[in-house]
Amino acid sequence: MSEALGPEFFERSVHEVAQELIGCTLMHGDCGGVIVETESYERDDPACHAYVGRTARNEVLFGPPGRAYVYFSYGVHSLLNAVCEPEGEGAAVLIRALEPVEGIELMRARRGVERVEELCSGPGKLTQALAIGLDLNGSSLLDGPIRIEPPQAGAGTADVAVGTRVGITKAAELEWRFCARGSRHVSRPWPVGERRVA
């Protein structure tokens, strides 16, 4: 098991963190994979939960960096975010997709699908595959139970494609979506100019 990323990694611009998380490994229990897609959300962004100010629902967003902010989307899927920037700022990175590496058979059982490319190719899919629910809201990403680890030694710098965020209506023009270029595990729609071979 690698050392998890330290608090200083998350206590920076949410946009830098979102880009540099591409290629890192996310683990929960015996399941995990390489992060291949993220989106950044900052306090002055109308699409960010922190935009309305501090509430009981979004309190974790304003807490220490390196915490998990988990919330229900449309009452159906739990979505995992990493709190960033100094405490009180209200910024987070949405983890949108993983390339599965560990616990693939358990992920298949949880998701009810066979194709590896479909296991974690979306924020709701990956939380289902890794059994990440609302009970983990506010938990530390530094020492578990969810851990984010640096890229594997020798992995090199990730080739990152940048595009507009997905599934939002406010500030939809902002290019704050980051994807591992060419990955078959990125959620649809793929960034402009990206093509996939089945």
C-alpha positions as CSV (number, residue, x, y, z in Angstrom):
1,M,0.0,0.0,0.0
2,S,1.4,3.4,-1.0
3,E,1.4,6.4,1.2
4,A,-1.8,8.5,0.8
5,L,-1.5,12.1,-0.5
6,G,-0.8,14.6,2.3
7,P,-3.0,17.6,3.3
8,E,-0.7,20.0,1.5
9,F,-1.7,18.4,-1.8
10,F,-5.3,19.4,-1.3
11,E,-4.7,22.8,0.3
12,R,-4.1,24.4,-3.1
13,S,-6.1,25.8,-6.0
14,V,-9.0,23.3,-6.7
15,H,-8.2,23.5,-10.4
16,E,-4.6,22.5,-9.9
17,V,-5.7,19.6,-7.6
18,A,-8.3,18.4,-10.1
19,Q,-5.8,18.2,-12.9
20,E,-3.1,16.6,-10.8
21,L,-5.4,13.9,-9.4
22,I,-5.5,12.4,-12.9
23,G,-3.3,9.3,-12.6
24,C,-3.6,9.0,-8.8
25,T,-5.1,5.9,-7.3
26,L,-8.3,5.9,-5.3
27,M,-9.0,3.0,-2.9
28,H,-11.9,1.9,-0.7
29,G,-11.5,-1.4,1.0
30,D,-10.3,-4.0,-1.5
31,C,-11.5,-2.0,-4.5
32,G,-9.9,0.8,-6.4
33,G,-8.5,2.2,-9.5
34,V,-6.6,5.0,-11.3
35,I,-8.5,8.4,-11.4
36,V,-9.1,9.2,-15.1
37,E,-11.6,12.1,-14.8
38,T,-12.3,14.9,-12.5
39,E,-14.2,18.3,-12.3
40,S,-13.3,21.3,-10.2
41,Y,-15.8,23.4,-8.3
42,E,-14.9,26.6,-6.5
43,R,-16.9,28.8,-4.0
44,D,-17.7,31.6,-6.5
45,D,-19.0,29.0,-9.0
46,P,-22.8,28.9,-9.3
47,A,-22.6,25.2,-9.9
48,C,-20.8,24.6,-6.6
49,H,-22.7,23.6,-3.5
50,A,-20.7,26.2,-1.5
51,Y,-22.1,29.1,-3.7
52,V,-25.1,29.5,-1.4
53,G,-22.9,29.8,1.7
54,R,-22.4,27.5,4.6
55,T,-25.3,25.2,5.4
56,A,-25.8,22.0,7.4
57,R,-25.8,20.1,4.1
58,N,-22.5,21.5,2.7
59,E,-20.6,22.0,6.0
60,V,-17.9,19.5,5.0
61,L,-17.1,21.6,1.9
62,F,-15.8,24.4,4.2
63,G,-13.8,22.0,6.4
64,P,-10.2,21.0,6.3
65,P,-8.8,20.0,2.9
66,G,-8.4,16.3,2.2
67,R,-11.8,15.3,3.4
68,A,-14.5,13.4,1.4
69,Y,-17.6,15.4,0.6
70,V,-20.2,12.8,-0.4
71,Y,-23.8,13.8,-1.4
72,F,-26.8,12.4,-3.1
73,S,-27.4,13.5,-6.7
74,Y,-31.1,13.5,-7.5
75,G,-31.7,11.2,-4.6
76,V,-30.2,8.3,-6.5
77,H,-26.4,8.3,-6.7
78,S,-23.9,9.2,-4.1
79,L,-21.1,11.3,-5.6
80,L,-17.5,11.6,-4.2
81,N,-15.6,14.9,-3.9
82,A,-12.3,15.8,-2.4
83,V,-12.4,19.0,-0.4
84,C,-9.6,21.4,-1.5
85,E,-8.1,24.8,-0.7
86,P,-7.6,26.2,2.8
87,E,-10.3,25.6,5.4
88,G,-13.3,27.9,5.0
89,E,-12.9,28.3,1.2
90,G,-15.6,25.9,0.1
91,A,-14.1,24.1,-3.0
92,A,-13.9,20.5,-4.1
93,V,-13.0,18.2,-6.9
94,L,-15.6,15.8,-8.1
95,I,-14.1,12.3,-8.9
96,R,-15.9,11.4,-12.1
97,A,-14.3,8.2,-13.3
98,L,-11.7,5.5,-12.5
99,E,-9.8,2.9,-14.5
100,P,-10.5,-0.2,-12.2
101,V,-7.4,-1.9,-11.0
102,E,-8.2,-3.8,-7.7
103,G,-11.3,-5.8,-6.8
104,I,-12.7,-5.9,-10.3
105,E,-14.9,-9.0,-9.6
106,L,-16.4,-7.4,-6.5
107,M,-17.1,-4.2,-8.6
108,R,-18.8,-6.4,-11.2
109,A,-21.0,-7.9,-8.6
110,R,-22.0,-4.6,-7.1
111,R,-22.6,-2.9,-10.5
112,G,-24.2,-5.9,-12.3
113,V,-22.1,-5.3,-15.4
114,E,-19.3,-7.3,-17.0
115,R,-17.3,-4.8,-19.1
116,V,-14.5,-3.3,-17.1
117,E,-14.9,0.0,-19.1
118,E,-18.5,0.4,-17.7
119,L,-17.7,-0.3,-14.0
120,C,-16.5,3.2,-13.0
121,S,-17.1,5.4,-16.0
122,G,-19.2,8.0,-14.2
123,P,-19.4,9.5,-10.7
124,G,-22.4,7.4,-9.6
125,K,-21.0,4.2,-11.2
126,L,-17.7,4.5,-9.3
127,T,-19.3,5.1,-5.9
128,Q,-21.6,2.1,-6.5
129,A,-18.6,-0.1,-7.6
130,L,-16.6,1.0,-4.6
131,A,-19.5,1.0,-2.1
132,I,-19.0,4.6,-1.2
133,G,-22.1,6.1,0.5
134,L,-23.3,9.0,2.5
135,D,-21.9,7.4,5.7
136,L,-18.4,8.4,4.4
137,N,-19.3,12.1,4.1
138,G,-16.6,14.0,6.1
139,S,-14.2,11.1,6.3
140,S,-10.5,11.7,5.8
141,L,-8.9,11.0,2.4
142,L,-5.5,11.1,4.1
143,D,-5.8,8.0,6.3
144,G,-8.9,6.2,5.1
145,P,-11.3,4.6,4.8
146,I,-11.1,6.1,1.3
147,R,-7.5,6.8,0.3
148,I,-6.1,8.7,-2.6
149,E,-2.5,7.7,-3.4
150,P,0.1,9.3,-5.7
151,P,0.6,7.9,-9.2
152,Q,2.6,4.6,-9.3
153,A,6.3,5.0,-9.6
154,G,7.4,5.3,-13.2
155,A,3.9,6.2,-14.4
156,G,5.1,9.6,-15.7
157,T,3.0,12.7,-16.1
158,A,-0.6,12.1,-17.2
159,D,-1.6,13.5,-20.6
160,V,-4.7,15.5,-19.6
161,A,-7.5,16.6,-21.9
162,V,-9.5,19.6,-20.7
163,G,-13.1,20.4,-21.5
164,T,-16.4,21.8,-20.2
165,R,-18.1,20.1,-17.2
166,V,-20.9,17.5,-17.7
167,G,-24.5,17.5,-16.5
168,I,-24.8,21.0,-15.1
169,T,-26.7,24.1,-16.3
170,K,-24.9,26.8,-14.4
171,A,-21.5,27.9,-15.5
172,A,-21.5,25.1,-18.0
173,E,-19.1,27.0,-20.3
174,L,-16.2,26.7,-17.8
175,E,-13.5,24.3,-18.9
176,W,-13.0,22.7,-15.5
177,R,-13.2,19.0,-16.6
178,F,-10.0,17.0,-16.7
179,C,-9.6,13.6,-18.3
180,A,-6.8,11.2,-19.0
181,R,-6.5,11.5,-22.8
182,G,-7.4,8.4,-24.7
183,S,-8.8,6.5,-21.6
184,R,-11.6,4.1,-22.4
185,H,-12.9,4.6,-18.8
186,V,-13.8,8.3,-19.0
187,S,-17.6,9.0,-18.8
188,R,-19.6,10.2,-21.7
189,P,-19.8,12.6,-23.4
190,W,-16.1,12.4,-24.1
191,P,-14.1,15.6,-24.4
192,V,-14.2,17.3,-27.8
193,G,-11.6,15.7,-30.1
194,E,-11.4,12.5,-28.1
195,R,-12.2,9.3,-30.0
196,R,-12.6,5.8,-28.6
197,V,-12.0,2.4,-30.2
198,A,-14.4,-0.2,-28.9
